[in-house]
Amino acid sequence: MCVGLSAKVVSLKDGMAIVDASGAKRSISAQLLTDLNPGDYVMVHAGTAIAKITDNDTDETDSLLEEL
């Protein structure tokens, strides 16, 4: 099973993004997605942003992870 985590984009530079995932900031690849801006939410898997998501998606993901 693969797990993706939701994160908020803090900044972008040269195909990389700094994201905030529940308070933990990390650098990830943003090369798979176009039209990303600071403040957007993304699904992160294996250090790569794989999908742009909405704030509602983030709330649902966080809720499910808390249940585990």
Contact map, one row per residue, 1 for C-alpha under 8 A:
11100000000000000000000000000000000000000000000000000000000000000000
11110000000000000000000000000000000000000000100000000000000000000000
11111000000000000000000000000000000000000000100000000000000000000000
01111100000000000000000000000000000000000011110000000000000000000000
00111110000000000000100000000000000000000011100000000000000010000000
00011111000000000000100000000000000000001111000000000000010011000000
00001111100000000011110000000000000000001111000000000000010000000000
00000111110000000011100000000000000001111100000000000000000000000000
00000011111100001111000000000000000011111100000000000000000000000000
00000001111100001111000000000000000001100000000000000000000000000000
00000000111110001110000000000000000011000000000000000000000000000000
00000000111111111100000000000000000011000000000000000000000000000000
00000000001111111000000000000000000000000000000000000000000000000000
00000000000111110000000000000000000000000000000000000000000000000000
00000000000111111000000000001110000000000000000000000000000000000000
00000000000111111100000000111110000000000000000000000000000000000000
00000000111110111110000000111100000000000000000000000000000000000000
00000000111100011111000011110000000000000000000000000000000000000000
00000011111000001111100011110000000000000000000000000000000000000000
00000011110000000111111111000000000000000000000000000000000000000000
00001111000000000011111110000000000000000000000000000000000000000000
00000010000000000001111100000000000000000000000000000000000000000000
00000000000000000001111110000000000000000000000000000000000000000000
00000000000000000001111111000000000000000000000000000000000000000000
00000000000000000111101111100000000000000000000000000000000000000000
00000000000000000111000111110000000000000000000000000000000000000000
00000000000000011110000011111000000000000000001000000000000000000000
00000000000000011110000001111100000000000000001110000000000000000000
00000000000000111000000000111111000000000000001110000000000000000000
00000000000000111000000000011111100000000000000111000000000000000000
00000000000000110000000000001111110000000000000010000000000000000000
00000000000000000000000000001111110000000000000111000000000000000000
00000000000000000000000000000111111100000000000011110000000000000000
00000000000000000000000000000011111100000000000000000000000000000000
00000000000000000000000000000000111110000000000000000000000000000000
00000000000000000000000000000000111111010000000000010000000000000000
00000000101100000000000000000000001111110000000000000000000000000000
00000001111100000000000000000000000111110000000000000000000000000000
00000001110000000000000000000000000011111000000000000000000000000000
00000001100000000000000000000000000111111100000000011100000000000000
00000111100000000000000000000000000000111110000000011110010000000000
00000111100000000000000000000000000000011111000011111100000000000000
00011110000000000000000000000000000000001111100011111000000000000000
00011110000000000000000000000000000000000111111111100000000000000000
01111000000000000000000000000000000000000011111111000000000000000000
00010000000000000000000000000000000000000001111100000000000000000000
00000000000000000000000000111000000000000001111110000000000000000000
00000000000000000000000000011101000000000001111111000000000000000000
00000000000000000000000000011111100000000111101111110000000000000000
00000000000000000000000000000101100000000111100111110000000000000000
00000000000000000000000000000000100000000111000011111000000000000000
00000000000000000000000000000000100100011110000011111100000000000000
00000000000000000000000000000000000000011110000000111110110000000000
00000000000000000000000000000000000000011100000000011111110000000000
00000000000000000000000000000000000000001000000000001111111000000000
00000000000000000000000000000000000000000000000000000111111100000000
00000000000000000000000000000000000000000000000000001111111110000000
00000110000000000000000000000000000000001000000000001111111111000000
00000000000000000000000000000000000000000000000000000011111111100000
00000000000000000000000000000000000000000000000000000001111111110000
00001100000000000000000000000000000000000000000000000000111111111000
00000100000000000000000000000000000000000000000000000000011111111100
00000000000000000000000000000000000000000000000000000000001111111110
00000000000000000000000000000000000000000000000000000000000111111111
00000000000000000000000000000000000000000000000000000000000011111111
00000000000000000000000000000000000000000000000000000000000001111111
00000000000000000000000000000000000000000000000000000000000000111111
00000000000000000000000000000000000000000000000000000000000000011111
